[in-house]
Amino acid sequence: MLGIAGAALAQTSVTASGVIDTGIGYANNVGNGTQSKVGGTDSILGVSNVGFSGKEDLGGGLSAIFNLQAGFNPTTGAQSASGQLFSRNALVGLDSPGGKLTVGKQWNFNDDWLVGSIFKGGYNSGAIFKFSEFDAVSEIYNNTVKYVSPTFSGFQGGAMLGFGEAAGSVRSGQVYNLAGRYQQGPLLLAASYDHEQDGNASLISNGSLYKLVTLGASYGFGALTARLGYAHSDISGPGVFQSIPSQSARKAYAVEAGLDYAFTPAFTGSADAIYRKNTTLANNSKVYRLLGIYSLSKRTSLIANIAHLNNAGGASESLVATNSTAIGGGYANQSQTAVALGIRHLF
């Protein structure tokens, strides 16, 4: 009996892991729009989390897998999403030579394949998904089924369907995401389409739609990597969406261009510029960002990030949220600068 149990356990693995990302930050034009703030800051490059992942060999190349991740804010110890324990991942599924199929609370393919590799991440740090029309550039959805194909000659595809779980309506709150990427040597190409249905939809009303097309490419030239990303947002009207706040009908696009340079094996510097244009409301925003990461070890890095936001034409976007109730969290035509110095540890 002990031998059988030992053999079974040998085919199963469970890993505890996580990341702590925190530091000290400064931002101007917060509060009433004229105030400055200095204090602890979280999620410079990403939300801190702790979790468990596991894999069981079922034989014939088939494995059962799971992933649970709980997000938290190191400065306070509070959950990163109030009332949600496993806010960063909660999934179970099967992995095989024919692909991976998972069910649960899961990230879209934008976050899987474009954020980090093409779009720079981080909250309050100048990321593209902080813009009010582009939250779905990095979003996690409830009640989803997700399939990721194997890689064929550098190409990989995927599809995700999120059920709205509304009685009497299949469409209400429904989400689907289709994506593909090609990676060969120093070249990465990726594309994604997100379609999110208003949670107020019913049998007699389709409600509003949120559609997002995302494209990106990166190429490495030795120590230098060049990145270019584009996103187009189409919001048909107010509604209840998982990713974005309710807002009037509008279309917008955003472009991010960036460079990463490895000055030494331990230090990498990045420079990014983002231009956002709301073509319906005729307003725009620009973000300029510098990021430095110095690796003390494989697990621990020091981080320095500075970002400057400029709004024009009535735009009210923000790097760090203010007391404003406007879409975007800022004040119309207000600029903002945010600086963060921190540490990031993987375990």
BELDAGI-V266816 format. One record per residue. RES is the residue in three letters. BURIAL is I if it has 24 or more other ideal C-beta (glycine too) atoms within 12 Angstrom, else O. Layout:
# BELDAGI-V266816
((RES | BURIAL) (RES | BURIAL))
This chain:
# BELDAGI-V266816
((MET | O) (LEU | O) (GLY | O) (ILE | O) (ALA | O) (GLY | O) (ALA | O) (ALA | O) (LEU | O) (ALA | O) (GLN | O) (THR | O) (SER | O) (VAL | O) (THR | O) (ALA | O) (SER | O) (GLY | I) (VAL | I) (ILE | I) (ASP | I) (THR | I) (GLY | I) (ILE | O) (GLY | I) (TYR | I) (ALA | I) (ASN | I) (ASN | I) (VAL | I) (GLY | O) (ASN | O) (GLY | I) (THR | O) (GLN | O) (SER | O) (LYS | I) (VAL | O) (GLY | O) (GLY | O) (THR | I) (ASP | I) (SER | I) (ILE | I) (LEU | I) (GLY | I) (VAL | I) (SER | I) (ASN | I) (VAL | I) (GLY | I) (PHE | I) (SER | I) (GLY | I) (LYS | O) (GLU | O) (ASP | O) (LEU | O) (GLY | O) (GLY | O) (GLY | O) (LEU | O) (SER | I) (ALA | I) (ILE | I) (PHE | I) (ASN | I) (LEU | I) (GLN | I) (ALA | I) (GLY | I) (PHE | I) (ASN | I) (PRO | I) (THR | O) (THR | O) (GLY | O) (ALA | O) (GLN | O) (SER | I) (ALA | O) (SER | O) (GLY | O) (GLN | O) (LEU | O) (PHE | I) (SER | I) (ARG | I) (ASN | I) (ALA | I) (LEU | I) (VAL | I) (GLY | I) (LEU | I) (ASP | I) (SER | O) (PRO | O) (GLY | O) (GLY | O) (LYS | I) (LEU | I) (THR | I) (VAL | I) (GLY | I) (LYS | I) (GLN | I) (TRP | I) (ASN | I) (PHE | I) (ASN | I) (ASP | I) (ASP | I) (TRP | I) (LEU | I) (VAL | I) (GLY | I) (SER | I) (ILE | I) (PHE | I) (LYS | I) (GLY | I) (GLY | I) (TYR | I) (ASN | I) (SER | I) (GLY | I) (ALA | I) (ILE | I) (PHE | I) (LYS | I) (PHE | I) (SER | I) (GLU | I) (PHE | I) (ASP | I) (ALA | I) (VAL | I) (SER | I) (GLU | I) (ILE | I) (TYR | I) (ASN | I) (ASN | I) (THR | I) (VAL | I) (LYS | I) (TYR | I) (VAL | I) (SER | O) (PRO | O) (THR | O) (PHE | O) (SER | O) (GLY | O) (PHE | O) (GLN | I) (GLY | I) (GLY | I) (ALA | I) (MET | I) (LEU | I) (GLY | I) (PHE | I) (GLY | I) (GLU | O) (ALA | O) (ALA | O) (GLY | O) (SER | O) (VAL | O) (ARG | I) (SER | I) (GLY | I) (GLN | I) (VAL | I) (TYR | I) (ASN | I) (LEU | I) (ALA | I) (GLY | I) (ARG | I) (TYR | O) (GLN | I) (GLN | O) (GLY | O) (PRO | O) (LEU | O) (LEU | I) (LEU | I) (ALA | I) (ALA | I) (SER | I) (TYR | I) (ASP | I) (HIS | I) (GLU | I) (GLN | I) (ASP | I) (GLY | I) (ASN | O) (ALA | I) (SER | O) (LEU | O) (ILE | O) (SER | O) (ASN | O) (GLY | I) (SER | I) (LEU | I) (TYR | I) (LYS | I) (LEU | I) (VAL | I) (THR | I) (LEU | I) (GLY | I) (ALA | I) (SER | I) (TYR | O) (GLY | O) (PHE | O) (GLY | O) (ALA | O) (LEU | O) (THR | I) (ALA | I) (ARG | I) (LEU | I) (GLY | I) (TYR | I) (ALA | I) (HIS | I) (SER | I) (ASP | I) (ILE | I) (SER | I) (GLY | O) (PRO | O) (GLY | I) (VAL | O) (PHE | I) (GLN | I) (SER | I) (ILE | I) (PRO | O) (SER | O) (GLN | I) (SER | O) (ALA | O) (ARG | I) (LYS | I) (ALA | I) (TYR | I) (ALA | I) (VAL | I) (GLU | I) (ALA | I) (GLY | I) (LEU | I) (ASP | I) (TYR | O) (ALA | O) (PHE | O) (THR | O) (PRO | O) (ALA | O) (PHE | O) (THR | I) (GLY | I) (SER | I) (ALA | I) (ASP | I) (ALA | I) (ILE | I) (TYR | I) (ARG | I) (LYS | I) (ASN | I) (THR | O) (THR | O) (LEU | I) (ALA | O) (ASN | I) (ASN | I) (SER | I) (LYS | I) (VAL | I) (TYR | I) (ARG | I) (LEU | I) (LEU | I) (GLY | I) (ILE | I) (TYR | O) (SER | O) (LEU | O) (SER | O) (LYS | O) (ARG | O) (THR | O) (SER | I) (LEU | I) (ILE | I) (ALA | I) (ASN | I) (ILE | I) (ALA | I) (HIS | I) (LEU | I) (ASN | I) (ASN | I) (ALA | O) (GLY | O) (GLY | O) (ALA | I) (SER | I) (GLU | I) (SER | I) (LEU | I) (VAL | I) (ALA | I) (THR | I) (ASN | O) (SER | I) (THR | O) (ALA | I) (ILE | I) (GLY | I) (GLY | I) (GLY | I) (TYR | I) (ALA | I) (ASN | O) (GLN | I) (SER | I) (GLN | I) (THR | I) (ALA | I) (VAL | I) (ALA | I) (LEU | I) (GLY | I) (ILE | I) (ARG | I) (HIS | I) (LEU | O) (PHE | O))
